[in-house]
Amino acid sequence: MLNDVGTILNQYPSTYIDIVGYADSQGSDAYNLDLSNRRANAVAGYLVGQKVKAERIYVAGMGEAHQIA
């Protein structure tokens, strides 16, 4: 799926994206914030590996905030 995202982003070079990572409530707040940052950065790193310019990607970790479930 991320390969397809990378392909589309490379077809539209003026498009910017936000990648936001989350974690559940297991573990400490600090650990979950770090985990969510690592998750978001892993996705961003993959897309950069697909030749998407890093300047077009905003990365954030939300930890336990704004959970869906």
C-alpha positions as CSV (number, residue, x, y, z in Angstrom):
1,M,0.0,0.0,0.0
2,L,2.8,2.4,0.8
3,N,4.4,1.7,-2.6
4,D,1.1,3.0,-4.2
5,V,1.2,6.1,-1.9
6,G,4.8,6.8,-3.0
7,T,3.9,6.4,-6.6
8,I,1.0,8.8,-6.4
9,L,3.0,11.3,-4.4
10,N,5.7,11.2,-7.0
11,Q,3.1,11.9,-9.7
12,Y,1.9,15.0,-7.9
13,P,5.2,16.7,-6.7
14,S,3.4,19.7,-5.2
15,T,1.4,17.6,-2.8
16,Y,2.3,17.6,0.9
17,I,1.2,15.0,3.4
18,D,0.9,14.6,7.2
19,I,1.8,11.3,8.8
20,V,0.6,11.0,12.3
21,G,1.4,8.1,14.6
22,Y,-0.7,6.9,17.5
23,A,-0.4,4.3,20.4
24,D,-2.8,2.7,22.7
25,S,-3.0,3.3,26.4
26,Q,-0.7,0.3,27.3
27,G,2.5,1.6,28.9
28,S,3.6,5.0,30.1
29,D,2.6,8.2,28.4
30,A,6.3,8.9,27.6
31,Y,6.8,5.5,26.0
32,N,3.6,5.8,24.0
33,L,4.6,9.2,22.7
34,D,8.0,7.9,21.6
35,L,6.4,4.8,20.1
36,S,3.9,6.9,18.1
37,N,6.8,9.1,16.8
38,R,8.8,6.1,15.8
39,R,5.8,4.6,13.9
40,A,5.2,7.9,12.0
41,N,8.9,8.3,11.2
42,A,9.0,4.7,9.9
43,V,6.3,5.4,7.4
44,A,7.9,8.7,6.4
45,G,11.3,7.0,6.0
46,Y,9.7,4.3,3.8
47,L,8.2,7.0,1.6
48,V,11.5,8.9,1.4
49,G,13.0,5.6,0.3
50,Q,10.4,5.6,-2.5
51,K,11.9,9.0,-3.6
52,V,9.3,11.2,-2.0
53,K,11.1,14.4,-0.8
54,A,11.2,14.6,3.0
55,E,10.3,18.3,2.8
56,R,6.9,17.3,1.6
57,I,6.2,15.2,4.7
58,Y,5.1,16.4,8.1
59,V,5.5,13.8,10.8
60,A,4.0,13.8,14.3
61,G,3.4,11.4,17.1
62,M,0.3,11.8,19.2
63,G,0.9,9.1,21.8
64,E,-2.3,8.1,23.4
65,A,-4.1,11.4,22.4
66,H,-7.1,11.3,20.1
67,Q,-7.6,7.5,20.1
68,I,-10.3,6.1,18.0
69,A,-11.0,3.1,20.3
